[in-house]
Amino acid sequence: MGGLQQSYQPDVEYSLTLAEISRCCGATTEQILVLTTEGILSPRGVNPRDWRFGSADLGRALSALRLERDLGVNAAGAALAIELLDEMQQLRDRVRRLETMLYER
Amino acid sequence: MDYKDYYSVMGVARDATQDEIKRAYRKLARKFHPDVSKAADAERRFKELGEAYEVLKDPEKRAAYDQLGRNWQAGQDFRPPPDWGAGFEFTGGVGDTAGAAGFSDFFESLFGRGAGFQSPGFSRAAQSPGRGEDHHSRIDISLEDAFNGATISLQLRVPEYDLQGHLSEHLRKLQVKVPRGVTSGKRIRLTGQGGAGYKGGPAGDLYLEVWLRPHALYKVEGKNVFINLPITPWEAALGGKVKVPTLGGKVDLNIGAGARSGQKLRLKGRGLPVAGEPPGDQFAVLQIMAPPADNAEKRALYEKMAHEMSFNPRAQMGG
């Protein structure tokens, strides 16, 4: 059975249209438009018809939608939370590195 | 199945008001939300919380739950009483609160199996008819695999709803060729590997969020890689060439005379490769190691230094 396992080649660089990212997140295009207006998402392209969202946008959209749904915050609140969480993650990585480098010997 | 104490999950008294319950939910939801909390059990706690709130926020469900009595202990083996549900009417299916998969068996035995959950990324309702849903999951890879690229075997737990709307899971194994230069937080896409299409429509896609496992030797920050590099006091004082391990193999590093502990030396481009960007750098952080004076000759050498070198590292401290 194990030998039948197929091996898949993923796309690393891909871009999603407004309709595609909405479907992928289980959201409406209006919700994605609002997230973009709040600056949570930064698609390439000038008008919504030409927008192309990348992999990082997808992660942020999923996070923002979960925060909105579960915590009762609006898009602006989700935007603030996501920016603070990004910053916390960077600080966490840095603290972890500095700590292990200081104490590992 | 195990009895669940929803009041203790939410940390409220049995006579808490609906306002108190809502406040407790908001507070705990912020604390355990998997997008916010980094605690290992955040996801489980958050799911438990969502289930407890689903019951306690709804006066009908709460009254029915209260009717079970106060004598149950969390985790105690539970079977619903024979006359269960008489006189109560539960409106609607399961709401849209937290939780990406189903609630517990305990919940389902009391309130029935709800119609699944509308969770971003786990939505059952396809937006365009025919096409299967997109699925999201996570893949953990080692730093070496991120650097070199690798084929990773993956086991996915795929939730499935049967015709009656019952939720079950099956294991799906697949192999993914992760290309070189995929770093933490990146989402890679497997076209057509998501949910099956409806009525012959195309399948959805599978998105995998990549996570790097921590490494014993290398510490990663973004695309830069850090390593502690131990050197001898004479290498530090006189300078010299030393071998440094990097993800791409050993390289020579020139240490200038008068090097200090904690000094960061950059190996340009020796960090993680990133598609469409210049690669990260590796930084070697110098650590001067003093050899132990574990025999007479070494002790004599140290004593000679103590006599002949006038060196006071504490001069700045007035020591």
Interface residues (C-beta under 8 A of the other chain):
Chain A: G2 Q5 Q6 S7 Y8 Q9 P10 D11 V12 E13 Y14 A19 S22 R23 C24 C25 G26 A27 S55 A56 L58 G59 A61 L62 S63 L65 R66 L67 R69 D70 L71 G72 A81 L85 Q90 R92 D93 R94 R96 R97 T100 M101 E104 R105
Chain B: R26 A29 R30 H33 P34 D35 V36 K38 F46 G50 D96 T97 A98 Q118 S119 P120 G121 F122 S123 A125 A126 Q127 S128 R131 E133 D134 H136 T151 S153 K173 L174 Q175 V176 K177 V178 P179 G181 V182 G185 K186 R187 I188 R189 L190 T191 Q193 D205 Y207 L208 E209 K219 V220 E221 G222 F226 N228 P230 A275 G276 V285 Q287
